[in-house]
């Protein structure tokens, strides 16, 4: 099958599932760049979306994966996994928590957090059985499983999948008074993204996370932070919650935890929360397998130096400063936190999708996020000149 035929087949398949991939077939990647089957290179600004905070084929991660592949990959839970303990301790220490529970995909980790929250509510808070409620945010994206789409406000994620799982209450993102009104004696958790990624890198007002932390503490409710996209250095801090010095009761982690090589996710919490899960009451066939744990351990080791957090903050300032100068010239607004930005394209210019396709012609891979917004998440290993090129490409598309 030719590359073109293969692309057409893939495009038709994805379109049937409401995905619309860019018209390019990637053959290889290294660092911040990828190469298509025709040899053309592109700066990959989809990295946060694709879990590639550390770029393509990072040599440290590739070496760790290669070494573990030569030893042991998947194993029955009847055997001792010598990689799981070190990974669990390293990740727990990074998160400042006592325990972790490893999973594979982000959605699986979110489902795990929901189960933990409900069981904690029944066993610790004393909520009557089958009455637990969780408050979530409008505009959220936490995954596509049946339970998760039950509290989505995106029609693409919900239409055709009813009946929906009960037990969730939605409030506007950033509205602490609406959240306060939604919390009652049955509420076991508030689930939120510290920055809403899929919605277009939506950053809450300053102090909102602190307000949520206070409300949850006062009402004996778990604060659960979905840091699958925002965590692990993307925003210039280890976790996006760190920008407000907030420590949630539970972190949900994924994407970058696998270093772009392998699906790795986890939840992290203290024993008084995560300890409600006992042997046999929850688990995952592949969660925490030796290969996943080895890669995850190296990712944590890379983050412990603070180098990637500092680099994301520095490059993020460079990106924001460059894009902010284009506001009023075809761009309505720029939102950025670290090396993660949402850019609202003026409606009289073109749609977000059309803008990403124009960027493709400039050698930039980016993704639209609902209508007019273009989302950027270059790998943290990108260079200063890569960011300059990205800003220059925006300018060229706007003036074309």
C-alpha positions in Angstrom: 0.0 0.0 0.0 1.4 3.4 -0.9 1.8 6.1 1.8 -0.9 8.2 0.1 -3.4 5.3 0.0 -2.6 4.5 3.6 -3.2 8.1 4.6 -6.6 8.2 2.8 -7.6 5.0 4.5 -6.6 6.3 7.9 -8.3 9.6 7.3 -11.6 7.9 6.4 -11.3 5.7 9.5 -10.6 8.6 11.8 -13.3 10.8 10.2 -15.8 8.0 11.0 -14.8 8.4 14.6 -14.9 12.2 14.6 -11.1 12.6 14.4 -9.6 14.8 11.7 -5.9 14.1 11.4 -3.6 16.6 9.6 -2.8 15.5 6.0 0.7 14.2 6.7 2.1 10.7 7.4 4.9 10.8 9.9 7.7 8.3 9.4 10.2 9.2 12.2 11.0 11.7 14.9 13.9 12.9 16.9 14.0 15.6 19.6 11.4 18.4 18.7 11.2 17.4 15.1 9.4 14.7 13.0 9.9 13.7 9.4 7.2 12.5 7.0 7.4 9.7 4.4 8.5 12.2 1.8 11.4 13.5 3.9 9.9 16.8 4.9 10.6 17.9 8.5 8.1 19.5 10.9 8.4 21.1 14.3 6.1 19.0 16.5 3.9 21.4 18.5 1.5 18.6 19.5 3.9 17.3 22.1 1.7 17.9 25.2 -1.2 16.3 23.5 0.9 13.3 22.4 2.8 12.9 25.7 6.1 14.0 24.3 7.2 16.6 26.8 10.7 15.3 26.4 10.7 15.0 22.7 10.9 12.1 20.3 13.3 9.3 21.1 15.0 11.0 24.0 18.3 9.1 24.4 18.1 8.5 28.1 14.6 7.1 27.8 15.4 5.0 24.8 18.4 3.5 26.5 16.4 2.6 29.6 13.6 1.0 27.5 16.1 -0.9 25.4 17.8 -2.3 28.5 14.5 -3.4 30.1 13.3 -4.9 26.8 16.3 -7.2 27.0 15.5 -8.3 30.5 11.7 -8.5 31.1 8.7 -6.6 29.8 5.3 -8.0 30.9 4.9 -10.4 33.8 2.3 -12.2 35.7 1.3 -10.6 38.9 2.3 -13.9 40.5 6.0 -12.8 40.1 7.9 -10.1 41.8 8.5 -7.0 39.6 11.8 -5.5 40.6 11.0 -2.2 38.8 7.7 -1.4 40.4 9.0 -0.6 43.9 11.6 2.0 42.8 9.1 3.6 40.4 6.4 3.8 43.0 8.7 5.4 45.6 10.2 7.8 43.1 6.9 9.0 41.8 5.4 9.2 45.3 8.3 11.4 46.4 8.0 13.6 43.3 4.3 14.2 44.1 4.8 14.5 47.8 2.5 11.6 48.5 2.7 8.3 50.3 1.3 5.9 47.7 0.7 5.5 44.0 -1.4 3.2 42.0 -0.1 2.6 38.4 -2.3 2.2 35.4 -1.8 2.6 31.6 -3.9 5.2 29.9 -5.0 8.6 31.3 -8.7 7.6 31.1 -7.9 4.5 33.1 -6.2 6.6 35.8 -9.2 9.0 35.9 -11.6 6.0 36.3 -9.3 4.8 39.2 -9.5 8.2 40.8 -13.3 8.2 40.6 -13.4 4.7 42.2 -11.0 5.8 45.0 -13.1 8.9 45.6 -16.3 7.0 45.9 -14.9 4.3 48.1 -13.3 6.9 50.4 -16.6 8.7 50.6 -18.4 5.6 51.8 -15.7 4.2 54.1 -14.1 7.4 55.5 -16.6 10.3 55.1 -19.6 8.2 55.8 -21.7 9.0 52.7 -24.7 6.6 52.5 -24.1 3.8 50.0 -24.9 4.6 46.3 -25.3 8.3 47.0 -21.8 9.7 46.4 -21.5 12.7 44.1 -18.5 14.2 42.4 -18.3 17.9 41.2 -16.7 18.3 37.8 -16.1 21.3 35.5 -17.9 22.4 32.3 -15.6 22.2 29.4 -13.6 19.4 30.9 -11.8 16.6 29.1 -10.8 13.6 31.2 -11.1 10.8 28.7 -13.6 8.8 26.6 -14.8 5.9 28.7 -18.5 5.5 29.3 -18.3 6.9 32.9 -16.1 9.9 31.9 -18.2 11.0 29.0 -21.2 11.0 31.3 -19.9 14.3 32.7 -18.6 15.8 29.5 -20.1 18.9 28.0 -18.8 18.1 24.5 -21.5 16.7 22.2 -18.9 14.8 20.2 -18.0 12.8 23.3 -21.5 12.2 24.6 -24.0 11.9 21.7 -25.0 8.2 21.1 -23.6 6.8 24.4 -26.5 7.2 26.8 -27.6 6.1 29.3 -25.0 8.0 31.3 -23.4 7.1 34.6 -25.0 9.1 37.4 -23.3 10.8 40.3 -21.7 13.9 38.8 -22.6 17.6 39.1 -21.2 20.1 36.6 -20.3 23.8 37.4 -18.7 26.5 35.3 -14.9 26.3 35.3 -13.5 29.0 37.6 -16.7 29.7 39.4 -16.1 29.0 43.1 -19.6 30.1 44.2 -21.2 27.7 41.8 -18.9 25.0 43.1 -19.8 25.9 46.7 -23.5 25.6 45.8 -23.0 22.2 44.2 -21.1 20.6 47.2 -23.2 19.0 49.9 -23.0 16.1 52.3 -22.9 13.5 49.5 -20.0 15.1 47.7 -16.9 13.0 47.8 -14.6 14.9 45.4 -14.1 17.9 43.2 -12.4 16.8 40.0 -10.7 19.4 37.8 -7.9 20.2 35.4 -5.7 23.0 36.9 -5.5 24.2 33.2 -8.1 22.9 30.8 -6.1 21.6 27.8 -8.6 20.3 25.4 -10.8 23.3 25.9 -8.0 25.5 24.5 -5.4 26.0 27.4 -8.0 27.7 29.6 -6.3 29.1 32.7 -8.4 29.9 35.7 -8.3 33.2 37.5 -5.5 33.6 40.0 -6.5 32.2 43.4 -9.2 29.8 42.0 -7.2 26.7 42.9 -6.5 28.1 46.4 -10.2 28.7 46.8 -11.0 25.1 45.7 -8.4 23.7 48.1 -10.0 25.7 51.0 -13.5 24.7 50.0 -12.6 21.0 49.8 -10.8 21.1 53.1 -13.6 22.9 54.9 -16.3 20.5 53.5 -14.3 17.2 53.9 -14.2 16.7 50.1 -11.2 15.3 48.1 -9.6 17.7 45.7 -8.6 15.6 42.7 -6.3 17.3 40.1 -6.1 15.8 36.6 -2.6 16.7 35.7 -2.4 14.3 32.8 -1.7 17.1 30.3 -0.7 19.9 32.6 1.7 18.0 34.9 5.3 16.9 34.7 7.0 20.2 33.7 4.7 21.3 30.9 3.6 24.5 32.6 7.1 25.4 33.9 6.5 23.7 37.3 6.4 20.0 38.2 2.6 20.3 38.5 0.3 23.1 37.3 -1.1 23.2 40.9 2.3 24.4 42.0 1.6 27.8 40.4 -0.7 28.5 43.3 1.2 26.4 45.9 -1.7 24.0 46.1 -1.4 20.4 46.9 -4.5 18.4 46.0 -5.5 15.2 47.8 -5.0 13.2 44.6 -3.0 13.7 41.5 -3.9 12.0 38.2 -0.9 11.6 36.0 -0.2 10.1 32.5 1.0 11.1 29.0 4.5 12.5 29.7 4.9 9.9 32.5 5.7 7.4 29.7 8.2 9.7 28.0 6.5 9.4 24.6 7.6 5.7 24.4 5.0 3.7 26.3 1.6 4.1 28.0 2.1 4.9 31.7 -0.4 6.5 34.1 -0.9 6.6 37.8 -2.8 8.2 40.7 -0.9 9.5 43.7 -2.3 10.2 47.1 -1.7 9.6 50.8 -2.5 6.4 52.6 -5.6 7.7 54.2 -7.1 8.2 50.7 -5.5 5.6 48.4 -5.4 3.0 51.2 -9.1 2.3 50.7 -8.0 0.3 47.7 -7.0 -3.1 49.0 -5.6 -6.2 47.2 -8.1 -7.6 44.8 -10.5 -4.7 44.9 -9.0 -2.8 41.9 -6.2 -3.4 39.5 -4.8 -3.5 36.0 -3.4 -6.3 33.9 -0.5 -4.2 32.6 -0.4 -1.3 35.0 3.1 -1.0 36.5 4.6 -3.7 34.3 8.4 -3.8 34.3 8.9 -1.9 31.1 6.4 0.8 32.1 8.0 1.1 35.6 11.5 1.4 34.2 10.6 4.1 31.8 8.5 5.9 34.4 11.4 5.8 36.9 13.7 7.5 34.4 11.1 10.2 33.6 10.9 11.0 37.3 14.7 11.1 37.6 14.8 13.6 34.7 12.2 15.8 36.5 13.9 15.7 39.8 16.7 18.0 38.6 14.3 20.8 37.8 16.0 21.3 34.5 12.9 20.6 32.4 10.6 22.8 34.5 13.0 25.7 34.2 13.4 25.2 30.5 9.6 25.1 29.9 9.2 28.3 31.8 12.0 30.0 29.9 10.8 28.9 26.4 7.2 29.6 27.4 8.0 33.2 28.1 9.7 33.5 24.7 6.7 31.9 23.0 4.2 34.1 24.8 6.1 37.3 24.2 6.4 36.5 20.5 2.7 35.6 20.1 1.3 38.4 22.3 2.7 40.9 19.8 0.3 39.5 17.2 -2.8 40.2 19.2 -5.0 42.6 17.2 -3.4 41.4 13.9 -5.4 38.3 13.2 -5.2 37.0 16.8 -7.8 37.9 19.4 -6.1 36.4 22.5 -3.1 34.4 23.7 -3.2 32.3 26.9 0.0 30.5 28.0 1.3 28.7 31.1 4.8 27.5 30.6 5.4 25.9 27.2 1.7 25.5 26.6 -0.4 28.0 24.7 -3.9 28.6 23.4 -4.3 31.1 20.6 -7.7 32.4 19.6 -7.7 33.2 15.8 -9.9 36.1 14.7 -13.1 34.9 13.2 -12.7 37.2 10.2 -9.3 35.6 9.5 -10.0 31.8 9.3 -11.0 28.9 11.6 -8.6 27.2 13.9 -8.5 24.2 11.7 -7.7 26.2 8.7 -4.9 27.9 10.6 -3.3 24.6 11.6 -3.4 23.5 8.0 -1.7 26.7 7.0 0.9 26.1 9.7 1.5 22.7 8.2 2.7 24.4 5.0 5.3 26.3 7.2 6.5 23.0 8.7 4.6 23.3 12.0 2.4 20.6 13.4 -0.3 22.1 15.7 -3.8 21.2 16.8 -7.0 23.2 16.8 -9.1 23.0 20.0 -12.8 23.7 19.3 -13.4 26.3 16.6 -11.1 29.3 16.6 -8.4 28.1 19.1 -5.0 26.7 18.1 -3.2 24.8 20.8 0.6 24.7 21.0 2.7 22.4 23.1 6.3 22.1 21.7 8.6 19.5 23.3 10.5 21.0 26.2 13.7 20.0 24.4 13.0 22.5 21.6 15.6 25.2 21.1 15.3 29.0 21.2 15.5 29.0 17.4 12.7 26.5 17.2 10.4 28.9 19.2 11.5 31.8 17.0 10.6 29.7 14.0 7.2 28.9 15.5 6.4 32.6 16.1 7.7 33.6 12.7 5.4 30.9 11.1 2.4 32.4 12.9 3.3 35.8 11.5 3.7 34.4 8.0 0.3 32.7 8.1 -1.4 35.8 9.3 0.1 38.0 6.6 -0.3 35.6 3.8 
